[in-house]
């Protein structure tokens, strides 16, 4: 019985050996013994193979014997290695350099490189359009280094699916990393791991570069024949690639063309000098290498992607050390033109994690697609410790460095802070925030707000303070209850007794105007006294991004007078009077719906959203009888140069509203002007420190961001490298107040009975953070200068 068991065990293990055998070794130059990196090994008659690493080492899994391994390297004789059975030990392979047999190239009026690439582009149309999709095993490794050595290694293995119509998907089956990386935090980017330089457009860092085989590539590139080599006795031509375009993202470098089939078999490219990467990227000195193989079939498919280079990141006052970046990806075991599972495309996410395979112990060691680690990388896995910090490896320098912590440093400091026992006093102080301000009604506004989050569902606040000129307190309290994820439900209730702004600004908080008022500028806002209870209920639907809110307001509203003219630089500045309001008890229902992105202050980032609001106050419950309707649309349109990471854009903000009944003064809408020389997007830059107000209103604000394009065309690379750009903007609109109501106001509002028109231009990106605006009023004389926050994206 024991003998039978031994025979059975021997049969199992032999079956396993012949069923899956890992063959490894080195590929070298037969004459010099020099290693041949990225040599291409293929199992004959299959779509399976691998490449060698930088040291010429390979690892290849064989499933059946006999097997034939075909080894190719441009400039060397192709070698076929036949294995009748698994080899004993390592299988080293030597390749013999092949003599170059010069063949004549037909000389025309153009460079032979152009003729060769024209044939490649024509031939591509014959086979590439028949390629509906593929599946491949993919292995990807990313290595980050600083000037001292390797800082991090991460590896991923999975299945890549590419569909011509539906795009790319990845299923991650296994991954590992050095000890200083949590595998849960590893991110796999299938677009970067499986770049295909045979595509018409190749995406690099969000920019869609025109590929060297694009149908219009001859319009964007200069192709020059610079040399020739052989591959398996066939002629291979090396062609220099140079960009013709100043504006479109293009590459520079060399491509290798197999003359017999008029196909690309290799590329060595990098972004051309005219390619622009936005802040905070200072330098993208990265080169891309790739090989292609048809595996004896009709389609030329990528075998690998090799990326190496130096990346420099920084902002004004903040410099990070250069990152030495390398990535190697290998693709293997292709399945061509079989429809991928529909389940992969039910969600927008490109990466799906196979949690069952990922949890399998030793799963990474059993993978078939692998490019061996180099000796340095192998040592790094052993030497890098769990506590080795990215923050220390890439520690920033500059004036702002003390205020910045890299993520892992931040997480460590947060964890350390949380680990410290906190006294009740420290917890209390941590939840406090100041309530400070200054205006011509309250004078100094001195107070504090205490807000505490009890858990993920409940939080509450209380606030209070004193006003130095009005000599009255302000105070309030409230709470919020949240529940659910999709949709997320929230319930809020609050009380407030104090001074409020008479009109709501779409662009400014009172704190923005407070400093200018304190220093002697005109007070932007008007004010009234409020004693308010507010309750609201809301729903947030993540998909689509919709927020619904219904609120009830119970507000006792009274007029309040100006109490001070004091400012720092003028003891008595004779500030304008604070207008009275329509006093009474206002009870109103408000319904709001908003779709799209959250608003970003001062328009520093383009957004796309639409919001609608209706506010109704019935005379049966309130001292007022009105219904107000308001709408706001913010939308970004990509205009020119859409292939670039940041296309030229047109940002449009349209606002409007009307009413029925009799609208109280404190419910008038406004169109914002600038606050002194602060002129953000969405305001009339030529209307200084006032806002147009009215019962009805309509306006359109727009600005076109040409980014660095004007300076690129002028050849001013110094400005381009600093991301200095040009914007052109305009604002058009007005408010309406009925003549009878205008006569009853009792004060002179900022108002015009005709359309306000203005146009202007900006220099964007000064010191990375600001823009300088020059605006001209068209409906009346006036040229105005201003400064605001830069349009960052």
VOZA-877507 format. One line per field, with one value per residue (C-alpha): chain; x, y, z. Coordinates in steps of 0.1 Angstrom, whole numbers. Layout:
BEGIN
c: [A  ...]
xx: [X  ...]
yy: [Y  ...]
zz: [Z  ...]
***
This chain:
BEGIN
c: [A  A  A  A  A  A  A  A  A  A  A  A  A  A  A  A  A  A  A  A  A  A  A  A  A  A  A  A  A  A  A  A  A  A  A  A  A  A  A  A  A  A  A  A  A  A  A  A  A  A  A  A  A  A  A  A  A  A  A  A  A  A  A  A  A  A  A  A  A  A  A  A  A  A  A  A  A  A  A  A  A  A  A  A  A  A  A  A  A  A  A  A  A  A  A  A  A  A  A  A  A  A  A  A  A  A  A  A  A  A  A  A  A  A  A  A  A  A  A  A  A  A  A  A  A  A  A  A  A  A  A  A  A  A  A  A  A  A  A  A  A  A  A  A  A  A  A  A  A  A  A  A  A  A  A  A  A  A  A  A  A  A  A  A  A  A  A  A  A  A  A  A  A  A  A  A  A  A  A  A  A  A  A  A  A  A  A  A  A  A  A  A  A  A  A  A  A  A  A  A  A  A  A  A  A  A  A  A  A  A  A  A  A  A  A  A  A  A  A  A  A  A  A  A  A  A  A  A  A  A  A  A  A  A  A  A  A  A  A  A  A  A  A  A  A  A  A  A  A  A  A  A  A  A  A  A  A  A  A  A  A  A  A  A  A  A  A  A  A  A  A  A  A  A  A  A  A  A  A  A  A  A  A  A  A  A  A  A  A  A  A  A  A  A  A  A  A  A  A  A  A  A  A  A  A  A  A  A  A  A  A  A  A  A  A  A  A  A  A  A  A  A  A  A  A  A  A  A  A  A  A  A  A  A  A  A  A  A  A  A  A  A  A  A  A  A  A  A  A  A  A  A  A  A  A  A  A  A  A  A  A  A  A  A  A  A  A  A  A  A  A  A  A  A  A  A  A  A  A  A  A  A  A  A  A  A  A  A  A  A  A  A  A  A  A  A  A  A  A  A  A  A  A  A  A  A  A  A  A  A  A  A  A  A  A  A  A  A  A  A  A  A  A  A  A  A  A  A  A  A  A  A  A  A  A  A  A  A  A  A  A  A  A  A  A  A  A  A  A  A  A  A  A  A  A  A  A  A  A  A  A  A  A  A  A  A  A  A  A  A  A  A  A  A  A  A  A  A  A  A  A  A  A  A  A  A  A  A  A  A  A  A  A  A  A  A  A  A  A  A  A  A  A  A  A  A  A  A  A  A  A  A  A  A  A  A  A  A  A  A  A  A  A  A  A  A  A  A  A  A  A  A  A  A  A  A  A  A  A  A  A  A  A  A  A  A  A  A  A  A  A  A  A  A  A  A  A  A  A  A  A  A  A  A  A  A  A  A  A  A  A  A  A  A  A  A  A  A  A  A  A  A  A  A  A  A  A  A  A  A  A  A  A  A  A  A  A  A  A  A  A  A  A  A  A  A  A  A  A  A  A  A  A  A  A  A  A  A  A  A  A  A  A  A  A  A  A  A  A  A  A  A  A  A  A  A  A  A  A  A  A  A  A  A  A  A  A  A  A  A  A  A  A  A  A  A  A  A  A  A  A  A  A  A  A  A  A  A  A  A  A  A  A  A  A  A  A  A  A  A  A  A  A  A  A  A  A  A  A  A  A  A  A  A  A  A  A  A  A  A  A  A  A  A  A  A  A  A  A  A  A  A  A  A  A  A  A  A  A  A  A  A  A  A  A  A  A  A  A  A  A  A  A  A  A  A  A  A  A  A  A  A  A  A  A  A  A  A  A  A  A  A  A  A  A  A  A  A  A  A  A  A  A  A  A  A  A  A  A  A  A  A  A  A  A  A  A  A  A  A  A  A  A  A  A  A  A  A  A  A  A  A  A]
xx: [0  28  45  12  10  45  39  7  25  53  27  10  43  55  22  25  60  50  17  34  72  89  119  144  177  195  196  230  251  269  301  304  283  265  229  201  173  137  146  113  106  76  63  59  23  8  0  22  56  76  105  138  145  173  198  187  170  137  111  87  60  56  25  33  64  79  79  97  109  115  138  140  160  165  200  204  196  163  169  145  151  134  127  117  114  119  155  177  188  188  184  207  203  229  220  243  245  232  251  233  224  219  188  180  153  134  143  115  111  105  126  124  112  80  74  79  55  29  30  27  -3  -20  -13  -26  -60  -62  -58  -65  -101  -108  -95  -127  -110  -87  -81  -45  -27  -9  19  29  56  62  94  99  134  150  187  196  180  147  119  90  81  45  35  1  -11  -45  -65  -68  -98  -98  -130  -129  -163  -165  -129  -105  -111  -88  -94  -67  -59  -28  -5  24  46  75  67  62  31  -2  -15  -50  -37  -21  -37  -36  -40  -49  -45  -9  -1  -12  -3  -5  16  -2  -34  -44  -42  -20  -30  -2  -11  -45  -33  -42  -11  -13  3  29  4  -25  -42  -31  3  21  6  19  53  85  98  135  152  184  195  186  191  178  154  154  169  143  151  142  144  149  131  135  103  101  70  57  31  35  3  -10  5  30  61  97  122  125  103  114  96  97  99  86  52  51  45  59  78  92  91  113  95  90  68  80  95  63  41  28  21  2  11  23  43  76  93  81  113  99  106  84  96  73  76  49  44  18  25  22  -13  -29  -28  2  -2  18  43  54  55  87  87  117  125  126  96  98  68  66  46  58  75  72  98  97  128  129  111  129  101  101  74  75  44  43  13  8  -16  -38  -73  -84  -119  -139  -165  -156  -181  -208  -206  -172  -189  -219  -200  -179  -149  -121  -105  -122  -105  -109  -111  -111  -79  -63  -69  -54  -22  9  -12  14  41  20  15  26  32  63  94  120  132  166  192  186  149  152  174  150  122  144  158  128  110  74  82  102  84  76  75  112  122  105  106  97  118  109  90  58  75  69  31  31  31  32  3  20  36  2  -14  14  10  -28  -24  1  -22  -52  -32  -25  -50  -70  -84  -119  -104  -84  -114  -134  -108  -104  -141  -140  -138  -137  -166  -150  -159  -164  -191  -207  -237  -222  -187  -164  -181  -163  -175  -169  -187  -185  -194  -192  -197  -210  -209  -214  -250  -253  -236  -246  -233  -237  -224  -223  -206  -208  -208  -187  -207  -242  -235  -258  -250  -256  -262  -275  -276  -284  -280  -280  -289  -276  -284  -280  -256  -276  -296  -281  -308  -302  -323  -312  -327  -311  -319  -301  -306  -283  -275  -278  -268  -298  -290  -274  -242  -234  -197  -188  -191  -193  -159  -144  -157  -149  -111  -116  -143  -120  -92  -114  -131  -168  -189  -202  -232  -264  -278  -310  -318  -330  -345  -348  -357  -349  -356  -347  -347  -324  -316  -283  -282  -246  -256  -266  -252  -284  -292  -328  -337  -369  -367  -390  -380  -396  -378  -387  -370  -363  -343  -311  -291  -255  -236  -200  -179  -146  -118  -81  -69  -99  -113  -145  -150  -187  -198  -232  -264  -278  -311  -343  -362  -398  -403  -424  -426  -415  -425  -415  -410  -379  -374  -340  -327  -291  -275  -238  -205  -201  -194  -157  -151  -141  -143  -107  -119  -145  -176  -208  -240  -276  -296  -332  -349  -385  -393  -429  -443  -481  -500  -521  -490  -467  -466  -455  -470  -446  -431  -395  -380  -342  -319  -282  -263  -225  -211  -177  -172  -140  -132  -98  -69  -90  -63  -42  -44  -61  -79  -89  -122  -152  -167  -203  -223  -259  -281  -317  -348  -383  -412  -449  -467  -449  -412  -399  -367  -346  -355  -343  -318  -284  -257  -223  -198  -161  -150  -126  -98  -108  -125  -134  -152  -190  -189  -191  -154  -162  -188  -168  -179  -216  -241  -269  -302  -337  -369  -359  -325  -306  -269  -243  -207  -182  -145  -124  -92  -65  -40  -4  -13  -6  29  36  28  51  79  80  89  99  63  49  71  56  21  13  -18  -43  -80  -107  -139  -171  -202  -237  -268  -291  -317  -353  -372  -407  -410  -436  -414  -383  -401  -410  -376  -365  -328  -308  -299  -271  -293  -292  -322  -301  -279  -244  -218  -181  -152  -116  -85  -64  -29  -35  -11  10  30  9  -21  -33  -46  -44  -76  -81  -118  -135  -171  -189  -221  -203  -166  -144  -112  -107  -78  -82  -66  -83  -76  -61  -81  -62  -79]
yy: [0  24  15  23  56  65  57  78  107  104  104  135  155  145  155  189  193  186  205  237  242  275  280  308  321  349  361  374  385  354  374  397  380  413  411  419  437  434  405  390  353  335  300  290  286  305  340  334  348  372  397  399  425  450  424  401  376  360  337  317  292  262  240  213  195  194  232  256  290  316  344  377  408  434  433  396  363  349  317  287  266  232  216  179  180  204  217  210  243  276  278  306  317  334  354  360  395  395  413  442  435  468  469  498  522  539  576  600  637  629  612  574  575  592  566  538  554  560  523  515  537  523  487  494  503  468  448  472  479  441  440  443  435  413  398  393  384  414  420  455  467  503  514  548  561  592  601  577  545  526  539  517  488  476  448  438  408  405  402  431  435  459  465  489  505  501  507  490  470  453  424  423  388  393  421  427  456  465  466  504  501  488  466  480  514  502  517  500  522  501  530  535  498  489  519  509  531  515  534  565  585  575  588  601  618  628  642  623  623  618  585  579  557  581  585  621  615  629  663  663  645  646  611  607  574  572  535  499  466  430  407  371  380  407  444  467  505  530  562  595  610  648  669  694  708  736  729  694  668  648  625  626  598  568  540  507  494  459  465  431  436  474  473  489  464  489  525  546  579  607  638  664  697  715  692  711  695  716  725  711  691  710  683  652  637  603  580  552  520  493  462  445  410  393  358  344  358  389  414  432  435  451  428  452  488  502  536  553  589  617  636  670  684  718  749  785  782  744  721  683  662  646  612  586  566  533  510  477  459  426  412  376  348  369  359  380  391  372  394  403  396  422  423  441  471  474  499  528  517  504  482  453  434  396  393  355  353  381  363  331  325  325  336  360  334  312  339  331  366  380  400  391  416  431  425  460  455  421  437  465  440  427  461  484  483  489  522  537  569  584  618  614  601  630  657  691  723  760  786  766  733  736  737  705  669  641  617  590  616  632  598  591  624  620  584  597  626  602  579  606  607  639  658  671  706  696  679  711  734  712  717  755  779  817  839  871  900  937  958  992  979  956  970  942  908  887  852  815  784  750  721  685  653  626  599  595  603  631  664  697  732  763  797  831  864  902  931  961  990  976  964  934  897  872  835  803  766  736  700  676  639  619  584  561  561  561  582  599  615  645  664  698  722  755  787  821  856  883  904  889  902  917  899  866  868  840  848  863  854  884  875  883  919  923  930  957  974  973  989  1017  1003  1006  980  957  942  956  942  935  920  883  860  828  791  770  733  714  679  668  638  633  609  601  587  610  637  653  671  678  700  713  739  759  793  812  846  877  905  941  970  980  1012  1019  1023  1031  1049  1038  1020  1015  1042  1066  1074  1086  1073  1084  1050  1049  1044  1009  1007  997  966  955  944  915  878  859  823  806  772  767  739  735  709  709  686  683  694  713  750  760  795  823  801  787  754  750  731  718  721  734  745  756  771  782  801  807  828  827  856  832  823  852  890  887  872  863  834  838  816  814  794  791  773  768  749  742  736  722  743  739  715  689  663  682  674  708  718  754  759  782  786  800  811  821  833  845  849  863  865  868  887  915  908  923  944  918  892  912  893  907  905  908  934  933  940  969  954  918  907  870  851  855  892  924  935  971  975  984  974  973  948  954  945  940  921  903  897  880  878  858  857  839  835  816  801  800  787  790  787  824  823  789  804  833  810  824  791  808  818  784  765  786  779  816  819  843  845  866  873  892  900  910  915  937  937  951  971  983  1021  1021  1000  1020  1051  1035  1021  1050  1046  1047  1011  1001  999  1005  1005  991  962  962  951  945  927  921  900  884  872  839  819  847  830  800  814  847  864  901  914  943  950  977  989  989  1007  1036  1048  1030  1009  989  968  939  909  876  839  821  797  766  739]
zz: [0  9  -25  -43  -25  -34  -71  -70  -54  -80  -108  -94  -90  -125  -139  -122  -136  -171  -167  -157  -158  -151  -173  -166  -177  -195  -231  -241  -271  -283  -292  -261  -234  -229  -216  -240  -222  -235  -257  -270  -262  -277  -274  -310  -322  -293  -281  -251  -243  -222  -223  -205  -178  -178  -169  -197  -174  -183  -167  -189  -180  -203  -201  -227  -241  -266  -269  -291  -278  -304  -293  -312  -309  -335  -350  -341  -357  -344  -325  -320  -289  -289  -255  -255  -217  -189  -188  -158  -142  -160  -197  -210  -246  -268  -299  -328  -343  -378  -406  -422  -458  -474  -496  -519  -509  -537  -536  -544  -537  -500  -474  -475  -438  -450  -476  -451  -426  -453  -460  -423  -419  -450  -439  -404  -419  -434  -402  -373  -382  -380  -344  -323  -290  -271  -237  -223  -192  -179  -155  -144  -121  -109  -92  -76  -67  -53  -57  -29  -43  -46  -24  -35  -57  -65  -88  -102  -122  -139  -170  -194  -217  -246  -266  -295  -286  -248  -239  -214  -182  -158  -134  -107  -96  -75  -63  -39  -29  -7  30  32  9  21  -8  -1  -12  -44  -75  -109  -139  -169  -194  -183  -179  -214  -236  -272  -296  -325  -314  -333  -300  -270  -236  -214  -181  -194  -227  -259  -280  -317  -324  -351  -370  -368  -402  -402  -387  -418  -410  -374  -378  -398  -405  -414  -422  -400  -402  -408  -391  -396  -378  -388  -422  -429  -431  -402  -408  -379  -385  -365  -354  -350  -342  -367  -343  -318  -301  -304  -280  -301  -295  -306  -309  -331  -345  -361  -392  -405  -442  -453  -436  -434  -397  -365  -344  -319  -306  -284  -279  -254  -254  -277  -264  -273  -252  -222  -188  -163  -128  -105  -130  -137  -157  -174  -187  -193  -223  -236  -253  -267  -289  -311  -323  -345  -330  -365  -369  -386  -358  -344  -306  -279  -261  -234  -222  -207  -191  -176  -166  -142  -129  -112  -93  -76  -69  -60  -26  -26  -44  -42  -50  -85  -87  -108  -123  -141  -152  -170  -182  -201  -220  -227  -237  -260  -269  -300  -311  -285  -268  -232  -204  -203  -165  -168  -184  -161  -139  -150  -129  -151  -124  -108  -80  -79  -41  -41  -61  -42  -9  -21  -1  -23  -53  -66  -66  -89  -117  -152  -166  -149  -159  -133  -107  -112  -85  -71  -71  -54  -27  -22  -13  15  27  26  60  69  86  57  49  16  34  42  8  -10  16  1  4  1  20  22  30  68  61  39  49  25  29  50  72  77  85  109  127  128  142  168  177  180  202  227  255  253  282  282  277  247  231  237  222  192  183  187  157  159  147  137  114  109  93  97  116  142  143  155  156  183  191  188  175  192  168  179  159  182  156  118  121  147  151  168  173  195  188  205  207  211  187  197  181  180  216  213  215  187  194  179  180  157  149  120  116  86  75  45  16  -17  -13  18  40  63  87  101  126  137  156  152  168  153  123  88  54  35  3  -4  -26  -49  -47  -14  23  47  60  25  28  65  61  35  55  86  66  52  21  14  31  4  22  38  70  90  124  123  149  129  132  102  96  64  50  22  0  -19  -48  -58  -91  -107  -86  -74  -42  -31  -2  14  41  63  76  105  107  127  107  117  103  119  115  108  141  131  105  121  102  108  84  87  122  105  70  65  54  37  57  61  43  61  52  51  87  99  105  74  71  39  23  1  -23  -40  -65  -77  -103  -110  -94  -62  -66  -62  -46  -70  -101  -97  -112  -140  -129  -145  -125  -126  -96  -93  -63  -54  -22  -13  16  18  34  55  76  70  69  33  2  -26  -46  -59  -86  -92  -115  -119  -146  -145  -175  -190  -227  -241  -272  -289  -285  -268  -269  -244  -207  -202  -233  -241  -223  -222  -188  -187  -157  -164  -136  -136  -115  -112  -87  -82  -54  -36  -29  3  0  19  -7  -37  -58  -67  -94  -77  -85  -74  -39  -45  -68  -61  -93  -93  -121  -119  -110  -129  -127  -136  -108  -77  -42  -50  -63  -87  -69  -81  -81  -114  -127  -155  -164  -183  -173  -195  -199  -225  -212  -239  -213  -225  -263  -272  -256  -273  -307  -299  -288  -252  -236  -203  -197  -210  -185  -157  -169  -176  -197  -212  -206  -223  -204  -205  -184  -196  -175  -155  -127  -129  -103  -112  -112  -84  -62  -70  -58  -25  -15  6  -4  -37  -48  -71  -102  -139  -162  -191  -198  -183  -208  -201  -218  -207  -206  -179  -174  -156  -133  -117  -90  -97  -77  -91  -122  -133  -149  -172  -179  -200  -196  -230  -221  -206  -203  -179  -177  -146  -132  -108  -91  -84  -79  -109  -130  -120  -141]
***
